[in-house]
């Protein structure tokens, strides 16, 4: 156990002793005795087709859990990402909340008092094993309700073949990106830099650039500051040095979604773009020799990467706190965590699973992503206003780099709409 984990473990142990809640944390006592119950679990499908649907993973976990926990059944429903958040919200609204939901956000349900907190369900060992940065991202008002299910980080990807043909080294600064993009264009590369600021996932692309410029979505006390001086400088630089000079593509950033940018990279048409582990695997399958480096910053590589996490949570409605704790303790065992991460080219959410993958040569392609995770910056998941803020970003941010646009005014609008949503909570 490394010092970070040990420190969290000791801290939790002290808190439990002080509050006299050891029995609750270890899954004993509390809401009645464990009996014959069925846990309703709704999870998202991470597969790309019938061959790798997530049903197989969940069936394996559920049946293995049932075999070692007589009296507890797990009924699993796997839904596509396009439907699951809406469908779970409808279940909750109709008074038919699942016991467990594995979805994209937890804050609304936590603030409505519908979720068990982590320390009401999990053993001390399980709770202390989450990567600290992910445990913190799962908190509302300093209490953890969102249990991290799977994570990812982002790096700058570049096409080694195109860079070699243009006599270039991997970029480390913004100036390197601009100079390299210019050289790639001169050597006939169709898309020197792909900048997807369309509505599919522009909130992610935006955060990556804000972090590399020393900014972000919130300030030190958690308030939105999307129109900070650092963020304005970042988008002024993007517009002036990449977009206005015709170094981006294959279409204007406001009209470019991530999927199309990734597809162009796998076809060998893109020199550089920000990417995640799944893109690495897909590009290599298509014969693209991929280079990956930390996000370049103003003066050198950025210390923190953008992180993405999906969440799993336990609902109070059916009163199955004890059974939920037993299931989560089982589900977060290394074997299960690594199995899912390996299947879908994602990153594990626990210290021990991460350490295992970091020392196994089988996972060497993921080592750079794993190294970036402990220092990753995440969306402000704990804000119930984040959904509205994210929508404002997706609708507006592409306008900040359009010809004749004023990035400052666009960022001010997004910041104003985000703050208004926050104040309405």
Helices and strands as residue ranges (DSSP letters): H 3-19, H 22-25, E 37-45, G 50-52, H 55-68, E 72-80, H 81-93, E 100-103, H 107-111, H 118-121, H 124-129, H 132-137, E 139-140, E 143-144, E 147-153, E 155-159, H 160-165, H 174-186, E 191-194, H 202-212, H 229-238, I 239-243, E 248-249, G 253-255, H 258-266, E 270-275, H 277-285, E 290-293, E 307-314, H 321-331, H 334-343, H 351-358, G 361-366, H 367-373, H 386-396, G 397-401, H 407-423
